[in-house]
Amino acid sequence: MQLNRSNFLRFLIQSEPGKPAISNGLRAVLALGVPMLIGQLINQRESGLFIGLIAYFVNLANIGGPYRIKARAMVAATLGIAVSVFVGTLVARVPALTVVLTFLWGLASGLASLYGNAGANVGLVIGISFISTIAQPGNLEVALMRSLLCLIAGGWAMLLSLVMWPFKPYDPLRIAVAACFSGLAQPTGGIANYIQAFVAKVATPENIFLIRQALETARTTLGTLRIGQSARSWMNEQLLVLIQDGDRLLGSVIGLIELLETYCQQQQYHAVQQLVDDALAQISVILQAIAKAISGKPSSIDLGNLNRIYEALKEQESLQRKAIAGSETDYTTLVALSNLVLMIEKIIKQLQYTAQTAKSLADHSTISQRDVDRLLLVADEQRSLLNLLKENLTLDSAIFLHALRIAVSLTFGVILYSITNLPMGYWVTLTIMIVLKPNLGATFQRFFQRVGGTILGAVLAAVLLATITSKLVLDTIILLTVFFGVSLIRFNYGYSVVFLSIFVLLIIDIGHPIGWEFAGFRVLNTLIGAGLAFASHYFIWPNWERDRLPSQLATALRECHKYFSDVMAVYQGKKEPDSTIISQRRQTGLAIGNAQASFQGLLREPQMHKELVEPVMTLLIYMGRFTNAVTVLAVHLEHFRGTVPLPELETFVCQISLVLEQLADSVQQEIAPPPLPDLEQTLQKIQPHLQALRTARIQELAVNLGHTPIRQAVIDYSILDLEIDQIVRRLTAMHSAMVRLTSGN
């Protein structure tokens, strides 16, 4: 897809969800500023700057999360940087050895991402410290002194983090769980925000994807925290219950919203629309209050208003039941309203249980020192670090291929600037380290952000250095650029580079005159490094999202099939409702989320065929909506009592299952799918049986018959009556999108 000028600019300046990390910026300022100040006071300005820079790098390894993970990451970064600086200083005068070790260090830095975000950050700062040091050779005494300063800097960074980061090991987990309910971590995430988006008519499949991400983040954080605990923890168990509650609430809210989208098209809905809107607003408020309680903030969780709205809806249901005069249309409306009332009743019960657990956290928020000690125990992992490394030392591993790409690119960069005697040549390799990402789309975006930010920052730095002579003013500007650069790095990398480029040029050979010449070298080396990083994706084991997306879409379609089959097996009388259905719903959501993420990566790749965008978007959207329809049926299983299966239901299930498998095979093999079976004809065979049940029930109501087998059959299959039509329409849209997608190949 060719980017036009306006799209290209938006592509460069777009920001990530969330806010600038002000606390990270302040920590970086202190990490750098205090050593600089001490260095000036004792007339060791360069040593103070060196300690501050290393402390800044060690702080980059602190990605948040549980205390033990942060501590281990910062210790690993400190030791890794000290070793890298020691070795780099000694081998810098031996070109051949420098090239070999650059390859090994680059490979190790890339493989560090096997161990998650913390490992990736540790690998990055260790790699940066090595390739920076090989440009500044020294003898054994210099190497030892630099390593000692690195250890001092790491100690200062960890002390700083411990002071600014109170010892509350459960706080990251509490915040992660709270995000599932309200979207505290992401303004567009959280179940409460999903409800608000629906009411405002701006809800999209991405809303559910973000909630699913929040739930998985909470699960991962809990798993990380649990490792190292030698015994059960009350807090862990309560937070695990809340994660499960969040998952169930998500299913119920999806079910409610799906029903509303179906029912709101009926004229009779207007009589209860305001009550339903008020109920949604109250549910959102309660979820926000629950999130505050979970995260440890003062909160009042009151379900009184929601209960009163629920009673008013029940009264409307009773009035509609009395108003039925043998009309099947009126009865269909009554069934729809009854289903809405049942769904809201279920959500109220779930909110009551969740609120009790959240309140118990607030009442027992403190943990004993014994619990704290258990958090710091080091237990054996299920898979050792060494085993994980061995499993990925293969060309089938995307991480190993990316590590090789980093190693080869860095090695080529070192050879290039060594042969050409390029001034400040190490900026070539530094740029490669920062710009080169696992997929081409991210590298493409980072390339332009890095180059554009560097040019603008270099120009501004040269102007500042030409007009300001006061060291105090320059030092103040240095600290301000660090603050803004670090605060913005995850919010918008392009903005961050502008400030960090100014910072870098102000500290190069600090105390010596720096002007336009240095700014020019900085820009030139950045252009060379960014170009090498970008080119490496084309020539060193290319990794294109367009090659991965078909497999991701096929996996998502197969998970949709499993979810549909599990739910429908209950309606067919082939199995009992169990927890595997909830588990499969989660797996389906994750698979669709992975496909969405792959598609977003594809959109960032150059030369992406624009004719692919619409069919892939349609396929993803209707996969999500198909899953939502199945979720309505899954949530209704709580009221299902195993009525004799409807005739032709098995034919319907077999047809839908066959189409889903055919679509999965079609997208993976990039061939056109077979024509759809006559699903409408199957629906027409099912509808008379459902109509007969409704007619029989209307006759029972005329003689005031209460709980009867026919009534139970209507309850069991009323939701099915609403949703099988939705399933067919959404599957038809998916099939149509697949035809358009494969016809473009």
BELQUI-V709453 format. One record per run of one state. SS is the DSSP state (helix for helix, strand for strand, loop for the rest). FROM is the first residue (numbers start at 0). TO is the last residue. If there is no record, write none. Layout:
SS/FROM/TO
SS/FROM/TO
This chain:
loop/0/3
helix/4/12
loop/13/20
helix/21/40
loop/41/43
helix/44/59
loop/60/65
helix/66/90
loop/91/93
helix/94/132
loop/133/138
helix/139/163
loop/164/169
helix/170/181
loop/182/189
helix/190/198
loop/199/203
helix/204/225
loop/226/232
helix/233/262
loop/263/265
helix/266/270
loop/271/271
helix/272/293
loop/294/302
helix/303/322
loop/323/326
helix/327/362
loop/363/367
helix/368/374
loop/375/383
helix/384/390
loop/391/396
helix/397/419
loop/420/424
helix/425/434
loop/435/438
helix/439/466
loop/467/469
helix/470/487
loop/488/491
helix/492/506
loop/507/514
helix/515/538
loop/539/543
helix/544/570
loop/571/577
helix/578/602
loop/603/609
helix/610/638
loop/639/647
helix/648/668
loop/669/677
helix/678/701
loop/702/707
helix/708/742
loop/743/744
